[in-house]
Amino acid sequence: MSRIVVALGGNALGKTPFEQLSLVKNTAKSIVQLIAKGNEVIITHGNGPQVGMINLAFESASLSEANTPEMPFPECGAMSQGYIGYHLQNAIQAELKDQKIDKMVATVVTQVVVDKNDQAFKNPTKPIGSFYSEHEAKKIALDKGYIFKEDSGRGYRRVVPSPLPKDVVEKDIVETLVDAGHIVITVGGGGIPVVKEDNHLVGVPAVIDKDFASSKVAEILNADYLFILTAVSHVSINFNQPNQMELEKLTVSEAKKYMDENHFASGSMLPKIQAAINFAESKKGRKAIIASLEKAKEAMEGTSGTTITL
């Protein structure tokens, strides 16, 4: 039996609640395949489209309805954890029953501690929400103090900081549930970012990268494997070029070399590689596997995906 943290990418969730309801049924099948083998499974997930959608809905409502308050960004993150977790645990529980596996699934709304002096707060880069024209973006920035950046010629989007995770507040609760044999969904969307102020934790408007948060959870819970499930079956170098090459195994030093050679795009594969390196480096024997969701079982058996080890 192994302890596995499974980090779900956006392809597992879709872009709307209705699309998500359909997609998580297939997601559940892949996850339960791992559970059926006797593994302890902890699930994490992204929330980029979802938290932006929630934030935009409250913003729009506050502009048109006098009694509708604006919703702070950490609270939007908590809402996304709740409804994504509900969909996932519902689908996984149904698949467990279909396979006659007697286990329960729970979502823990999770806070993740970040450093208030993290340099990310000085340079927000994480785009959220809708696209706006330059004129619209400037007006909203003036009214609300938001920061906007042009996004790949498609318009302007609000950007928020993406600080690194330092600790998971509810880690002991998650570990207690896992030790008791339950399946836990945690650090959804990278977790709700909080900073320490005296003896209190205060939410901040930011988005923690879910792969970094997943790596931190896997390290804290002493997992054997970190599965980063995405849309591709392997990590590749020279991606989308005639000499593209899929990689089955990577050492940490090889992965760092390819990073230095700029083989991995900053907005997609690079954070996954960095998170995998962090986990593999944290203790000898740990394995990080980047693979497609549909081939999670094959990746566990070593016949698909890219394995990164120390």
Secondary structure, DSSP 8 states (H G I E B T S, - for coil): --EEEEEE-GGGT-SSHHHHHHHHHHHHHHHHHHHHTT-EEEEEE--HHHHHHHHHHHHHHHHH-TT-----HHHHHHHHHHHHHHHHHHHHHHHHHHTT----EEE---EEEE-TT-GGGGS--EEEEEEE-HHHHHHHHHHH--EEEE-TTS-EEEEE----EEEETTHHHHHHHHHTT-EEE-SGGG-EEEEEETTEEEE-S----HHHHHHHHHHHTT-SEEEEEESSSSEEESTTSTT-EEESEEEHHHHHHHHHTT-S-TTTHHHHHHHHHHHHHHSTT-EEEEEEGGGHHHHHTTSSSEEEE-
